[in-house]
């Protein structure tokens, strides 16, 4: 159990370092790194707070502490992934609106160009 | 009265020219707009050759996004009515005047060209037939009236519906969800008999593999639209 919690702590620190490095290199925007940093901190707190870890199995109604930690970690990442789905949905809506707008603007420009050409011929 | 005939198209080089020519033959003087959903073939060229104006999307959006782009342009340009005809030649343009007449006489927001109303042809695939039966049953209590051909893309809308659809329109498989979007705003629709023909070229976007996804996706879309708070406003 102790080894599992140590591995979890190392993993959470690595995750936090990776996220910060990615933000620094502009691979992730700051606003999208928040969820991952929060997940890393949550995992770190879980792995270091022994009293909490010992209580979680009882709260979840499972006898195995490792299984309880797995469920808790899974829940944290589910929340992060759900937030990402929301962000992707919003981006898709924005992209669609932009693509439609670009096409309509090009159409309007072509129409004006044709009108100019017709007026030039007259 | 300003009418626009809207033809969404994706890789329809084999049929689009004929469809545009037929529409122009039936409705001389009426502008025909082909919305090209970033086709990989010569759809744009063929449509222009046949005399249509083309709204060319720079990226592929799918049927709903493609149709909505056309609705947006039509709304911005002040059109009173838009009649949508599929680019594969399945809809008979000779029915366009009937749809326009129904839009004007019935004073409803949407007219559906239905293959199942008396007197119309019933050309449809086995899967589509099953999907139609299923969604008829689902939509009956939601719409408060029966709809015989909820998957028909041969539809006419007036400016009020155009206003709504230019802002809110389902992105994939839009026909069924669009009915719910209208119903949530207490808009009315009628169905009139129309002929359906076999597609002139190309393949249907709904293949056997996508069938289950189609049913689940549309069903979910219907219930999401029913639950939308915004949709309950008039």
Interface residues (C-beta under 8 A of the other chain):
Chain A: X95 X96 X99 X100 X102 X103 X104 X106 X107
Chain B: X53 X55 X56 X57 X58 X59 X61 X65 X68 X69 X72 X73 X76 X171
